[in-house]
């Protein structure tokens, strides 16, 4: 009996050691991949790693749009690329902050000034996503894609009644009535509401003027498409928000017909993200580590249920150019 117990203990000890070395091996592999990826990225940024064969660059704008200086720099580098003859921008975004959408639009306009640029709307290009889409010279969308939601939103919670219920009062001393307003701890005064409305109106006028200029829409049609509603891709054709129904295939055809780009050129993905956490090889390495320690299922569940995206939406601040039913409930 004693011998069997000793054998069982030895087996458990060996199993623990084996698990430890497996995890360590995965970690070492991830570190190695990071080092190689960083080295290659560094070479590419210096101009040594750029592909030399002619191609059409494919980039993606997905999810919530915020200010992102690294993305701007990546788009500027793409504009200087000798290999990329044209650019196809895939968009699937409900928008985000108005400032972030403006920054992205400006960067894409600079890119379009150097490379023929066509937009492909995958799932949606709504609000700030549509601001980004208008940077292209031609917009292709699927018939059931969502476009539009042209408008600006300023949202803030007000917990005045809740604080009264639980007997909490927030005291403050400030330099003027409009400082740090609205604060959510007291009813919004008419003066504060007017100041916020002025912000929203100014940003909305900017958005509306962009639609008028970039899409050549005016008069009653402009009023209709800028009332905040969303449209399908098919409706977008009717209202001049979209140029063509289709997918990437139609985008390549347009580049060939309108810009003289060889339709036989390969379409290659270009990564706009330089942050380690956003690189695919880090995702793969992290997944391997989580699988090794038994947490892979948790990571997959968070991704599949959209928990990360929901938390991202809750973290938005300021003026928003965003469309999503859950964000407006």
VEXVOTOR-419751 format. One record per residue (C-alpha): x, y, z; residue number from 1. Coordinates in steps of 0.001 Angstrom, whole numbers, always signed. Example, Ala and Ser with C-alpha at 12.3 -4.5 7.8 and 13.67 -1.06 7.14 Angstrom:
2
+---------+---------+---------+-----+
!       x !       y !       z ! num !
+---------+---------+---------+-----+
!  +12300 !   -4500 !   +7800 !   1 !
!  +13670 !   -1060 !   +7140 !   2 !
+---------+---------+---------+-----+
***
This chain:
329
+---------+---------+---------+-----+
!       x !       y !       z ! num !
+---------+---------+---------+-----+
!      +0 !      +0 !      +0 !   1 !
!   +2844 !   +2372 !    +962 !   2 !
!   +4573 !   +1661 !   -2305 !   3 !
!   +1445 !   +2533 !   -4260 !   4 !
!   +1066 !   +5802 !   -2337 !   5 !
!   +4689 !   +6744 !   -3044 !   6 !
!   +4183 !   +5938 !   -6715 !   7 !
!   +1066 !   +8138 !   -6841 !   8 !
!   +2924 !  +11042 !   -5215 !   9 !
!   +5782 !  +10671 !   -7712 !  10 !
!   +3346 !  +10694 !  -10610 !  11 !
!   +1675 !  +13868 !   -9378 !  12 !
!   +5047 !  +15514 !   -8866 !  13 !
!   +6084 !  +14568 !  -12409 !  14 !
!   +2791 !  +15869 !  -13814 !  15 !
!   +3244 !  +19239 !  -12064 !  16 !
!   +6772 !  +19523 !  -13407 !  17 !
!   +5619 !  +18655 !  -16913 !  18 !
!   +2862 !  +21295 !  -16775 !  19 !
!   +5345 !  +23883 !  -15519 !  20 !
!   +7782 !  +23219 !  -18351 !  21 !
!   +4997 !  +23255 !  -20937 !  22 !
!   +3796 !  +26675 !  -19787 !  23 !
!   +7379 !  +27948 !  -19644 !  24 !
!   +8010 !  +26707 !  -23192 !  25 !
!   +4902 !  +28513 !  -24447 !  26 !
!   +5956 !  +31733 !  -22703 !  27 !
!   +9446 !  +31519 !  -24190 !  28 !
!   +7909 !  +30957 !  -27627 !  29 !
!   +5657 !  +33998 !  -27225 !  30 !
!   +8603 !  +36171 !  -26155 !  31 !
!  +10542 !  +34930 !  -29165 !  32 !
!   +7690 !  +35739 !  -31516 !  33 !
!   +7377 !  +39223 !  -29983 !  34 !
!  +11094 !  +39853 !  -30457 !  35 !
!  +11058 !  +38703 !  -34076 !  36 !
!   +7879 !  +40642 !  -34825 !  37 !
!   +9276 !  +43807 !  -33236 !  38 !
!  +12497 !  +43453 !  -35207 !  39 !
!  +10638 !  +42973 !  -38480 !  40 !
!   +8328 !  +45889 !  -37707 !  41 !
!  +11278 !  +48081 !  -36900 !  42 !
!  +12903 !  +47179 !  -40211 !  43 !
!   +9659 !  +47894 !  -42049 !  44 !
!   +9302 !  +51325 !  -40438 !  45 !
!  +12855 !  +52146 !  -41535 !  46 !
!  +11978 !  +51212 !  -45087 !  47 !
!  +13877 !  +47934 !  -45270 !  48 !
!  +10918 !  +45584 !  -44797 !  49 !
!   +8468 !  +47095 !  -47276 !  50 !
!   +7331 !  +44746 !  -50053 !  51 !
!   +8623 !  +45759 !  -53481 !  52 !
!   +6079 !  +43964 !  -55693 !  53 !
!   +3170 !  +46025 !  -56966 !  54 !
!     -73 !  +45385 !  -55132 !  55 !
!   -3357 !  +46851 !  -53937 !  56 !
!   -3298 !  +47504 !  -50210 !  57 !
!   -6246 !  +46356 !  -48092 !  58 !
!   -6804 !  +48000 !  -44705 !  59 !
!   -9604 !  +47611 !  -42167 !  60 !
!  -11403 !  +50104 !  -39926 !  61 !
!  -13446 !  +48096 !  -37440 !  62 !
!  -15221 !  +48705 !  -34153 !  63 !
!  -15306 !  +51879 !  -32086 !  64 !
!  -13351 !  +54812 !  -33548 !  65 !
!  -11211 !  +56887 !  -31211 !  66 !
!   -8184 !  +59126 !  -31662 !  67 !
!   -5317 !  +56866 !  -32678 !  68 !
!   -2037 !  +58536 !  -33596 !  69 !
!    -370 !  +55234 !  -34454 !  70 !
!   -3073 !  +54532 !  -37023 !  71 !
!   -2539 !  +57982 !  -38512 !  72 !
!   +1200 !  +57352 !  -38790 !  73 !
!    +572 !  +53946 !  -40370 !  74 !
!   -1735 !  +55526 !  -42979 !  75 !
!    +904 !  +58157 !  -43728 !  76 !
!   +3512 !  +55424 !  -44233 !  77 !
!   +1140 !  +53604 !  -46566 !  78 !
!    +766 !  +56802 !  -48563 !  79 !
!   +4541 !  +56799 !  -49131 !  80 !
!   +4716 !  +53132 !  -50111 !  81 !
!   +6069 !  +52417 !  -53594 !  82 !
!   +4499 !  +48966 !  -53647 !  83 !
!    +887 !  +49982 !  -52976 !  84 !
!    -676 !  +51194 !  -56209 !  85 !
!   -4104 !  +51749 !  -54655 !  86 !
!   -5942 !  +51216 !  -51376 !  87 !
!   -9157 !  +49417 !  -50493 !  88 !
!  -10519 !  +50444 !  -47078 !  89 !
!  -12926 !  +47979 !  -45476 !  90 !
!  -15161 !  +49633 !  -42871 !  91 !
!  -17348 !  +47914 !  -40300 !  92 !
!  -17913 !  +50493 !  -37581 !  93 !
!  -20806 !  +52161 !  -35741 !  94 !
!  -18626 !  +55244 !  -35223 !  95 !
!  -17174 !  +56550 !  -31993 !  96 !
!  -15939 !  +59925 !  -30803 !  97 !
!  -16434 !  +62833 !  -33170 !  98 !
!  -12833 !  +63961 !  -32736 !  99 !
!  -11496 !  +60466 !  -33410 ! 100 !
!  -13642 !  +60180 !  -36537 ! 101 !
!  -12416 !  +63566 !  -37741 ! 102 !
!   -8799 !  +62518 !  -37182 ! 103 !
!   -9321 !  +59309 !  -39153 ! 104 !
!  -11131 !  +61129 !  -41983 ! 105 !
!   -8288 !  +63630 !  -42285 ! 106 !
!   -5661 !  +60864 !  -42399 ! 107 !
!   -7627 !  +58933 !  -45030 ! 108 !
!   -8027 !  +62079 !  -47127 ! 109 !
!   -4244 !  +62539 !  -47096 ! 110 !
!   -3890 !  +58930 !  -48182 ! 111 !
!   -6473 !  +59372 !  -50956 ! 112 !
!   -4512 !  +62361 !  -52257 ! 113 !
!   -1548 !  +60023 !  -52866 ! 114 !
!   -3212 !  +56691 !  -53713 ! 115 !
!   -6514 !  +55888 !  -55437 ! 116 !
!   -8723 !  +54957 !  -52477 ! 117 !
!  -12026 !  +53096 !  -52534 ! 118 !
!  -14229 !  +52271 !  -49547 ! 119 !
!  -15968 !  +48932 !  -49008 ! 120 !
!  -18683 !  +48923 !  -46329 ! 121 !
!  -18859 !  +45450 !  -44836 ! 122 !
!  -21404 !  +45435 !  -42003 ! 123 !
!  -21872 !  +49134 !  -41349 ! 124 !
!  -20406 !  +52587 !  -41785 ! 125 !
!  -22625 !  +54549 !  -39446 ! 126 !
!  -22095 !  +57970 !  -37912 ! 127 !
!  -18330 !  +58277 !  -37336 ! 128 !
!  -17895 !  +55207 !  -39518 ! 129 !
!  -19580 !  +57110 !  -42329 ! 130 !
!  -17328 !  +60107 !  -41674 ! 131 !
!  -14422 !  +57757 !  -42379 ! 132 !
!  -16151 !  +56340 !  -45471 ! 133 !
!  -16568 !  +59792 !  -47001 ! 134 !
!  -12797 !  +60127 !  -47165 ! 135 !
!  -12702 !  +57706 !  -50094 ! 136 !
!  -13282 !  +58552 !  -53744 ! 137 !
!  -15872 !  +55806 !  -54212 ! 138 !
!  -18084 !  +53951 !  -51715 ! 139 !
!  -19148 !  +50355 !  -52304 ! 140 !
!  -21610 !  +48734 !  -49912 ! 141 !
!  -23553 !  +45520 !  -49737 ! 142 !
!  -27291 !  +45822 !  -50201 ! 143 !
!  -27949 !  +45152 !  -46521 ! 144 !
!  -25041 !  +47105 !  -45094 ! 145 !
!  -25976 !  +49978 !  -42772 ! 146 !
!  -24885 !  +53515 !  -43638 ! 147 !
!  -25801 !  +56982 !  -42460 ! 148 !
!  -26742 !  +57945 !  -38898 ! 149 !
!  -25504 !  +61436 !  -39729 ! 150 !
!  -25658 !  +63341 !  -36480 ! 151 !
!  -23908 !  +64054 !  -33198 ! 152 !
!  -24706 !  +62912 !  -29680 ! 153 !
!  -23745 !  +64123 !  -26213 ! 154 !
!  -24802 !  +61662 !  -23532 ! 155 !
!  -24310 !  +61764 !  -19791 ! 156 !
!  -25932 !  +59982 !  -16845 ! 157 !
!  -27867 !  +61929 !  -14234 ! 158 !
!  -28103 !  +60235 !  -10841 ! 159 !
!  -29811 !  +63086 !   -8953 ! 160 !
!  -32879 !  +61060 !   -7973 ! 161 !
!  -30770 !  +58082 !   -6958 ! 162 !
!  -28622 !  +60244 !   -4667 ! 163 !
!  -31756 !  +61659 !   -3046 ! 164 !
!  -33040 !  +58153 !   -2430 ! 165 !
!  -29876 !  +57006 !    -672 ! 166 !
!  -29372 !  +60314 !   +1116 ! 167 !
!  -26178 !  +61522 !    -563 ! 168 !
!  -25526 !  +65132 !   -1514 ! 169 !
!  -22542 !  +66214 !   -3609 ! 170 !
!  -21087 !  +69582 !   -2637 ! 171 !
!  -18900 !  +71618 !   -4982 ! 172 !
!  -17214 !  +74986 !   -5324 ! 173 !
!  -16470 !  +76163 !   -8861 ! 174 !
!  -15418 !  +79303 !  -10650 ! 175 !
!  -18572 !  +79694 !  -12738 ! 176 !
!  -21944 !  +77955 !  -13240 ! 177 !
!  -20836 !  +76340 !  -16521 ! 178 !
!  -17585 !  +74908 !  -15164 ! 179 !
!  -17560 !  +71059 !  -15121 ! 180 !
!  -21155 !  +70957 !  -16313 ! 181 !
!  -23090 !  +68795 !  -16667 ! 182 !
!  -21888 !  +66816 !  -13679 ! 183 !
!  -24735 !  +64307 !  -13345 ! 184 !
!  -25159 !  +65031 !   -9633 ! 185 !
!  -27713 !  +67823 !  -10041 ! 186 !
!  -30504 !  +68713 !  -12483 ! 187 !
!  -29198 !  +70201 !  -15723 ! 188 !
!  -29899 !  +73924 !  -15759 ! 189 !
!  -31216 !  +75674 !  -18897 ! 190 !
!  -27877 !  +77493 !  -19227 ! 191 !
!  -25914 !  +74241 !  -19155 ! 192 !
!  -28299 !  +72559 !  -21572 ! 193 !
!  -27960 !  +75512 !  -23974 ! 194 !
!  -24159 !  +75324 !  -23815 ! 195 !
!  -24200 !  +71596 !  -24608 ! 196 !
!  -26715 !  +72136 !  -27398 ! 197 !
!  -24351 !  +74718 !  -28893 ! 198 !
!  -21538 !  +72147 !  -28915 ! 199 !
!  -23720 !  +69529 !  -30567 ! 200 !
!  -25057 !  +72005 !  -33150 ! 201 !
!  -21568 !  +73173 !  -34114 ! 202 !
!  -20291 !  +69625 !  -34565 ! 203 !
!  -23440 !  +68625 !  -36438 ! 204 !
!  -23049 !  +71578 !  -38831 ! 205 !
!  -19502 !  +70388 !  -39546 ! 206 !
!  -20712 !  +66833 !  -40220 ! 207 !
!  -23556 !  +68086 !  -42446 ! 208 !
!  -21222 !  +70334 !  -44431 ! 209 !
!  -18930 !  +67363 !  -45018 ! 210 !
!  -21839 !  +65340 !  -46442 ! 211 !
!  -22789 !  +68251 !  -48685 ! 212 !
!  -19247 !  +68651 !  -49982 ! 213 !
!  -18071 !  +65045 !  -50230 ! 214 !
!  -21325 !  +63514 !  -51523 ! 215 !
!  -22634 !  +66505 !  -53523 ! 216 !
!  -25981 !  +66452 !  -51718 ! 217 !
!  -28038 !  +69568 !  -51030 ! 218 !
!  -31538 !  +70876 !  -50448 ! 219 !
!  -34326 !  +68570 !  -49326 ! 220 !
!  -32251 !  +65442 !  -49909 ! 221 !
!  -29534 !  +66755 !  -47587 ! 222 !
!  -32132 !  +67444 !  -44898 ! 223 !
!  -33496 !  +63918 !  -45276 ! 224 !
!  -30178 !  +62045 !  -45088 ! 225 !
!  -28860 !  +64105 !  -42179 ! 226 !
!  -31786 !  +63628 !  -39808 ! 227 !
!  -29950 !  +60901 !  -37883 ! 228 !
!  -31572 !  +57824 !  -39393 ! 229 !
!  -29697 !  +54869 !  -40867 ! 230 !
!  -30146 !  +53430 !  -44346 ! 231 !
!  -29466 !  +50140 !  -46052 ! 232 !
!  -26892 !  +50045 !  -48819 ! 233 !
!  -29702 !  +49924 !  -51393 ! 234 !
!  -31320 !  +53017 !  -49896 ! 235 !
!  -27885 !  +54615 !  -49779 ! 236 !
!  -27695 !  +54374 !  -53573 ! 237 !
!  -31011 !  +56214 !  -53901 ! 238 !
!  -29949 !  +58929 !  -51458 ! 239 !
!  -26404 !  +59301 !  -52879 ! 240 !
!  -24691 !  +58084 !  -49719 ! 241 !
!  -23297 !  +55059 !  -51592 ! 242 !
!  -21961 !  +54830 !  -55153 ! 243 !
!  -22289 !  +51134 !  -55887 ! 244 !
!  -23679 !  +47895 !  -54481 ! 245 !
!  -21105 !  +45150 !  -54175 ! 246 !
!  -18017 !  +43933 !  -52346 ! 247 !
!  -14264 !  +44072 !  -52807 ! 248 !
!  -14608 !  +42643 !  -56315 ! 249 !
!  -16542 !  +45730 !  -57419 ! 250 !
!  -13995 !  +47948 !  -55651 ! 251 !
!  -11181 !  +46416 !  -57722 ! 252 !
!  -13239 !  +46817 !  -60899 ! 253 !
!  -13783 !  +50496 !  -60105 ! 254 !
!  -10047 !  +51012 !  -59519 ! 255 !
!   -9359 !  +49448 !  -62904 ! 256 !
!  -11981 !  +51454 !  -64815 ! 257 !
!  -11695 !  +54820 !  -63064 ! 258 !
!   -8028 !  +54870 !  -62060 ! 259 !
!   -6288 !  +52561 !  -64505 ! 260 !
!   -5102 !  +50163 !  -61805 ! 261 !
!   -4272 !  +46662 !  -63027 ! 262 !
!   -7155 !  +44485 !  -61809 ! 263 !
!   -4806 !  +41495 !  -61688 ! 264 !
!   -2638 !  +43000 !  -58973 ! 265 !
!   -2775 !  +41008 !  -55732 ! 266 !
!   -4734 !  +42547 !  -52878 ! 267 !
!   -2601 !  +42417 !  -49720 ! 268 !
!   -3509 !  +43148 !  -46094 ! 269 !
!   -1670 !  +46047 !  -44460 ! 270 !
!   -1639 !  +46246 !  -40675 ! 271 !
!   -2482 !  +49685 !  -39244 ! 272 !
!   -1706 !  +48730 !  -35661 ! 273 !
!   +1777 !  +48856 !  -34209 ! 274 !
!    +729 !  +48261 !  -30605 ! 275 !
!   +1844 !  +44828 !  -29413 ! 276 !
!   -1562 !  +44045 !  -27956 ! 277 !
!   -3174 !  +44518 !  -31362 ! 278 !
!    -831 !  +42285 !  -33368 ! 279 !
!   -2099 !  +38927 !  -34507 ! 280 !
!    +993 !  +37033 !  -33408 ! 281 !
!    +486 !  +38292 !  -29861 ! 282 !
!   -3153 !  +37207 !  -29963 ! 283 !
!   -2097 !  +33753 !  -31087 ! 284 !
!    +629 !  +33520 !  -28462 ! 285 !
!   -1706 !  +34743 !  -25727 ! 286 !
!   -4320 !  +32223 !  -26789 ! 287 !
!   -1730 !  +29465 !  -26592 ! 288 !
!    -751 !  +30491 !  -23050 ! 289 !
!   -4389 !  +30694 !  -21942 ! 290 !
!   -5051 !  +27266 !  -23425 ! 291 !
!   -1991 !  +25858 !  -21637 ! 292 !
!   -3201 !  +27082 !  -18234 ! 293 !
!   -6817 !  +26128 !  -18884 ! 294 !
!   -8235 !  +29638 !  -19448 ! 295 !
!   -8749 !  +29493 !  -23194 ! 296 !
!  -12493 !  +29009 !  -22825 ! 297 !
!  -12834 !  +32229 !  -20819 ! 298 !
!  -11013 !  +34263 !  -23476 ! 299 !
!  -13156 !  +32805 !  -26242 ! 300 !
!  -16346 !  +33499 !  -24288 ! 301 !
!  -15430 !  +37171 !  -23782 ! 302 !
!  -14711 !  +37574 !  -27482 ! 303 !
!  -17809 !  +35704 !  -28663 ! 304 !
!  -20277 !  +37517 !  -26404 ! 305 !
!  -18987 !  +40983 !  -27302 ! 306 !
!  -18186 !  +41818 !  -23664 ! 307 !
!  -14995 !  +43624 !  -24625 ! 308 !
!  -16794 !  +45724 !  -27245 ! 309 !
!  -19555 !  +46595 !  -24768 ! 310 !
!  -17038 !  +47781 !  -22192 ! 311 !
!  -15333 !  +49803 !  -24923 ! 312 !
!  -18579 !  +51633 !  -25691 ! 313 !
!  -19109 !  +52459 !  -22016 ! 314 !
!  -15690 !  +54127 !  -21932 ! 315 !
!  -16512 !  +56746 !  -24583 ! 316 !
!  -16467 !  +60371 !  -23497 ! 317 !
!  -17407 !  +63721 !  -25022 ! 318 !
!  -19123 !  +64388 !  -28336 ! 319 !
!  -20027 !  +61144 !  -30083 ! 320 !
!  -20643 !  +60260 !  -33701 ! 321 !
!  -21942 !  +56809 !  -32836 ! 322 !
!  -24815 !  +54570 !  -33866 ! 323 !
!  -25729 !  +51534 !  -31834 ! 324 !
!  -29181 !  +50765 !  -30389 ! 325 !
!  -27677 !  +49467 !  -27121 ! 326 !
!  -25825 !  +52744 !  -26615 ! 327 !
!  -29037 !  +54756 !  -26836 ! 328 !
!  -31261 !  +52723 !  -24475 ! 329 !
+---------+---------+---------+-----+
***
